[in-house]
Amino acid sequence: MTLFLAACGSACLIDHHDPAALHSVIPPELLPDSMRVLKDPRALINNFITFLMERLISDSVMARETAKEALGSELSIRLYPKLMKHFEE
């Protein structure tokens, strides 16, 4: 799942975020409470990259290797600027 999110996460980089867009497709009463107002996808992508960067120094070999593969070979090219920003920080 981590590699999939790294490869397809750039789909969240849209110019305009409409938190109520889901209501036009699914009635609000059918949605769980956590999905009634959608979070900004750009913030979620930043959190995901931060999470992967933190896993690079994890004690777990599997976590380190998965994070390394996700950031190194699977990360969408559109997310490279966000990755470089995290390296600078």
QUIGIBEL-V396669 format. One record per residue. N is the residue number from 1. RES is the residue in three letters. BURIAL is 1 if it has 24 or more other ideal C-beta (glycine too) atoms within 12 Angstrom, else 0. Layout:
N,RES,BURIAL  N,RES,BURIAL
This chain:
1,MET,0  2,THR,1  3,LEU,0  4,PHE,0  5,LEU,1  6,ALA,1  7,ALA,0  8,CYS,0  9,GLY,1  10,SER,1  11,ALA,0  12,CYS,1  13,LEU,1  14,ILE,0  15,ASP,0  16,HIS,0  17,HIS,0  18,ASP,0  19,PRO,0  20,ALA,0  21,ALA,0  22,LEU,0  23,HIS,0  24,SER,0  25,VAL,0  26,ILE,0  27,PRO,0  28,PRO,0  29,GLU,0  30,LEU,0  31,LEU,0  32,PRO,0  33,ASP,0  34,SER,0  35,MET,0  36,ARG,0  37,VAL,0  38,LEU,1  39,LYS,0  40,ASP,0  41,PRO,1  42,ARG,1  43,ALA,0  44,LEU,0  45,ILE,1  46,ASN,1  47,ASN,0  48,PHE,1  49,ILE,1  50,THR,0  51,PHE,0  52,LEU,1  53,MET,1  54,GLU,0  55,ARG,1  56,LEU,1  57,ILE,0  58,SER,0  59,ASP,0  60,SER,0  61,VAL,0  62,MET,0  63,ALA,0  64,ARG,0  65,GLU,0  66,THR,1  67,ALA,1  68,LYS,0  69,GLU,0  70,ALA,1  71,LEU,1  72,GLY,0  73,SER,0  74,GLU,1  75,LEU,1  76,SER,1  77,ILE,0  78,ARG,0  79,LEU,1  80,TYR,0  81,PRO,0  82,LYS,1  83,LEU,1  84,MET,0  85,LYS,0  86,HIS,0  87,PHE,0  88,GLU,0  89,GLU,0
